[in-house]
Amino acid sequence: MTQFRIAALALFAATGAQAMPQAAAPIATVDIPASTIVPSETDLARTYQDKAQADPDHAQAWTACAAAATKRSASPAEADDYAVQMAKVLKLIVADPSRSPCEDAIPPALWAAAGGAKPTAARVAKPAPVAVAKPVPPAEAERLRLQEEAAKADAAERERVTEFNRQAAARAKADTDKILADKQAGLRAREDYQTAQAQYQTDKARSDAALAAQAEYDRQMREYRAKYGK
């Protein structure tokens, strides 16, 4: 009997009662939502976010531009409709509504598609009537009354537009923050999946090696028994 067969018999006697090694169970697949795996954040969106911080007087406009740029990077299929919505908001707050303040985020064609609304906030209230010493004719008094009411209505409209712009900018910022948060969550999920997959491959290789060694051992034991009748 060769030394190898003697060693094999000793190994069989020591481990015969143990169970056969089992193959490593495959890991569960991690489903990563396609909407959260998006391209890296564009420098364009970051540029307008920085402008919103550096230029607080026009923060609402720059935030809307950043939201449009981020949407174009994260969800191209929805980017055009979203850009038109942001253009409608911007036309109410920019000094020159005839052109986009960020044509690389909201192209001229989409700016035009938003319509020709002019900024109500740009209206200048008419001056209050000047008091006169002499009696005012009824027709003039009525004109002055209507003029004052128009000025009050204009001030109320400007206040309404300002509040609308504030809310629109807040929604745009919230959308941008959510898109970026979803993107980071998707990247983390993908990294976790890749790490788990690598560990599975390592465990499987070890299991396959153990099964192969056991199969070789069993083959040699069958040959030994056949040859020596044991």
C-alpha positions as CSV (number, residue, x, y, z in Angstrom):
1,M,0.0,0.0,0.0
2,T,1.5,3.4,-1.0
3,Q,2.1,6.1,1.6
4,F,-0.6,8.2,-0.2
5,R,-3.2,5.5,0.2
6,I,-2.3,5.0,3.9
7,A,-2.7,8.8,4.5
8,A,-6.0,8.7,2.6
9,L,-7.3,5.9,4.8
10,A,-6.2,7.8,7.9
11,L,-8.0,10.9,6.7
12,F,-11.2,8.9,5.9
13,A,-11.1,7.4,9.4
14,A,-10.8,10.8,11.0
15,T,-13.5,12.6,8.9
16,G,-15.8,9.8,7.8
17,A,-18.5,10.8,10.2
18,Q,-18.5,14.4,9.0
19,A,-21.0,15.7,6.5
20,M,-20.0,16.3,2.9
21,P,-19.1,20.0,2.3
22,Q,-22.0,22.0,0.9
23,A,-21.8,24.4,-1.9
24,A,-22.2,28.1,-0.9
25,A,-25.7,29.3,-1.3
26,P,-26.0,32.1,-3.9
27,I,-26.7,35.5,-2.5
28,A,-29.9,37.3,-3.1
29,T,-30.0,39.7,-6.1
30,V,-30.2,43.3,-5.1
31,D,-32.7,45.2,-7.3
32,I,-31.5,48.7,-8.0
33,P,-34.2,51.1,-9.3
34,A,-33.1,52.3,-12.7
35,S,-34.3,55.8,-11.8
36,T,-31.8,56.1,-9.0
37,I,-28.7,55.1,-11.1
38,V,-28.0,58.3,-12.9
39,P,-25.0,59.9,-14.4
40,S,-22.7,61.9,-12.2
41,E,-23.8,65.5,-11.3
42,T,-23.0,67.9,-14.1
43,D,-20.7,70.8,-13.6
44,L,-23.4,72.9,-15.1
45,A,-25.9,72.2,-12.2
46,R,-23.1,72.8,-9.6
47,T,-22.2,76.1,-11.3
48,Y,-25.8,77.5,-10.9
49,Q,-26.0,76.2,-7.4
50,D,-22.8,78.1,-6.6
51,K,-24.3,81.2,-8.3
52,A,-27.4,81.0,-6.1
53,Q,-25.1,81.0,-3.0
54,A,-22.9,83.8,-4.3
55,D,-25.7,86.0,-5.7
56,P,-28.5,86.0,-3.1
57,D,-30.4,88.8,-4.9
58,H,-31.0,86.4,-7.8
59,A,-30.9,83.2,-5.9
60,Q,-34.4,82.2,-7.1
61,A,-33.4,82.5,-10.8
62,W,-30.1,80.6,-10.3
63,T,-31.9,77.9,-8.3
64,A,-34.4,77.3,-11.1
65,C,-31.5,77.1,-13.6
66,A,-29.7,74.5,-11.4
67,A,-32.9,72.5,-11.1
68,A,-33.3,72.4,-14.9
69,A,-29.7,71.4,-15.4
70,T,-29.9,68.6,-12.7
71,K,-33.2,67.3,-14.3
72,R,-31.5,67.1,-17.7
73,S,-28.7,65.1,-16.2
74,A,-30.8,62.8,-14.1
75,S,-34.0,62.3,-16.2
76,P,-33.4,63.3,-19.8
77,A,-36.9,62.0,-20.9
78,E,-38.6,64.5,-18.6
79,A,-36.0,67.3,-18.9
80,D,-37.7,69.3,-21.6
81,D,-41.1,69.5,-19.9
82,Y,-39.4,70.4,-16.6
83,A,-37.3,73.1,-18.4
84,V,-40.5,74.7,-19.7
85,Q,-42.0,74.8,-16.2
86,M,-38.8,76.5,-14.9
87,A,-38.9,78.9,-17.8
88,K,-42.5,80.0,-16.8
89,V,-41.2,80.7,-13.3
90,L,-38.1,82.6,-14.5
91,K,-40.2,84.8,-16.8
92,L,-41.9,86.2,-13.8
93,I,-38.7,87.2,-12.0
94,V,-35.9,88.0,-14.5
95,A,-35.4,91.5,-15.7
96,D,-35.3,90.5,-19.4
97,P,-38.0,87.8,-20.1
98,S,-37.1,87.8,-23.8
99,R,-34.2,85.3,-23.3
100,S,-33.2,82.5,-21.0
101,P,-30.6,83.5,-18.3
102,C,-29.2,80.0,-18.6
103,E,-29.4,78.8,-22.3
104,D,-27.2,75.8,-21.6
105,A,-29.8,74.5,-19.1
106,I,-33.0,76.0,-20.7
107,P,-32.4,76.3,-24.4
108,P,-34.0,79.2,-26.4
109,A,-36.6,76.8,-28.0
110,L,-37.9,75.7,-24.6
111,W,-37.8,79.2,-23.3
112,A,-40.0,80.3,-26.3
113,A,-42.3,77.3,-25.6
114,A,-43.0,78.7,-22.1
115,G,-45.0,81.6,-23.7
116,G,-44.5,85.3,-23.6
117,A,-45.4,86.1,-20.0
118,K,-43.9,89.3,-18.8
119,P,-42.9,89.9,-15.2
120,T,-45.8,91.4,-13.3
121,A,-43.3,92.3,-10.6
122,A,-41.7,94.8,-12.9
123,R,-44.6,97.1,-13.0
124,V,-44.1,100.5,-11.4
125,A,-46.8,101.7,-9.2
126,K,-48.2,105.1,-10.3
127,P,-47.4,107.9,-7.9
128,A,-50.0,108.8,-5.3
129,P,-52.1,111.8,-6.2
130,V,-50.8,115.2,-5.1
131,A,-53.1,117.1,-2.7
132,V,-54.4,120.3,-4.1
133,A,-55.6,123.3,-2.2
134,K,-58.5,124.1,-4.6
135,P,-61.6,121.9,-4.8
136,V,-61.3,118.9,-7.0
137,P,-63.9,118.5,-9.7
138,P,-65.9,115.3,-9.4
139,A,-64.5,113.8,-12.6
140,E,-60.9,114.4,-11.4
141,A,-61.7,113.0,-8.0
142,E,-63.1,109.9,-9.5
143,R,-60.0,109.5,-11.7
144,L,-57.8,110.0,-8.7
145,R,-59.8,107.4,-6.8
146,L,-59.4,104.8,-9.6
147,Q,-55.8,105.6,-9.9
148,E,-55.2,104.9,-6.2
149,E,-57.2,101.7,-6.4
150,A,-55.1,100.6,-9.4
151,A,-51.9,101.3,-7.4
152,K,-53.1,99.2,-4.5
153,A,-54.1,96.4,-6.8
154,D,-50.7,96.6,-8.5
155,A,-48.9,96.4,-5.1
156,A,-51.1,93.4,-4.1
157,E,-50.3,91.6,-7.4
158,R,-46.5,92.2,-6.9
159,E,-46.7,90.7,-3.5
160,R,-48.6,87.7,-4.8
161,V,-46.0,87.2,-7.6
162,T,-43.2,87.5,-5.1
163,E,-44.7,84.8,-2.9
164,F,-45.3,82.6,-5.9
165,N,-41.7,82.9,-6.9
166,R,-40.5,82.1,-3.4
167,Q,-42.6,78.9,-3.4
168,A,-41.5,77.9,-6.9
169,A,-37.9,78.3,-6.0
170,A,-38.4,76.2,-2.8
171,R,-40.0,73.5,-4.9
172,A,-37.2,73.6,-7.5
173,K,-34.6,73.3,-4.7
174,A,-36.5,70.4,-3.1
175,D,-36.7,68.6,-6.5
176,T,-32.9,69.1,-7.0
177,D,-32.1,67.8,-3.5
178,K,-34.3,64.7,-4.0
179,I,-32.7,63.9,-7.4
180,L,-29.2,64.1,-5.9
181,A,-30.2,62.1,-2.8
182,D,-31.8,59.3,-5.0
183,K,-28.6,59.3,-7.1
184,Q,-26.4,58.8,-4.0
185,A,-28.7,56.0,-2.7
186,G,-28.5,54.2,-6.1
187,L,-24.7,54.4,-6.2
188,R,-24.5,53.1,-2.6
189,A,-26.9,50.2,-3.5
190,R,-24.8,49.3,-6.6
191,E,-21.6,49.3,-4.5
192,D,-23.2,47.0,-1.9
193,Y,-24.3,44.6,-4.6
194,Q,-20.9,44.5,-6.2
195,T,-19.2,43.8,-2.8
196,A,-21.7,41.0,-2.1
197,Q,-21.3,39.5,-5.5
198,A,-17.5,39.5,-5.1
199,Q,-17.8,37.7,-1.7
200,Y,-20.2,35.2,-3.2
201,Q,-17.7,34.3,-6.0
202,T,-14.9,33.9,-3.4
203,D,-17.1,31.6,-1.2
204,K,-18.2,29.6,-4.3
205,A,-14.6,29.1,-5.4
206,R,-13.7,27.7,-1.9
207,S,-16.7,25.4,-1.9
208,D,-16.0,24.1,-5.4
209,A,-12.4,23.4,-4.4
210,A,-13.6,21.5,-1.3
211,L,-16.1,19.5,-3.3
212,A,-13.4,18.6,-5.9
213,A,-11.0,17.4,-3.1
214,Q,-13.8,15.3,-1.6
215,A,-14.7,13.7,-5.0
216,E,-11.0,12.8,-5.6
217,Y,-10.8,11.3,-2.2
218,D,-14.0,9.2,-2.7
219,R,-12.6,8.0,-6.1
220,Q,-9.4,6.8,-4.5
221,M,-11.3,5.0,-1.7
222,R,-13.5,3.2,-4.3
223,E,-10.3,2.0,-6.1
224,Y,-8.8,0.9,-2.9
225,R,-11.8,-1.1,-1.8
226,A,-12.2,-2.6,-5.3
227,K,-8.5,-3.7,-5.2
228,Y,-8.3,-5.0,-1.7
229,G,-11.9,-6.1,-1.1
230,K,-12.5,-3.7,1.8
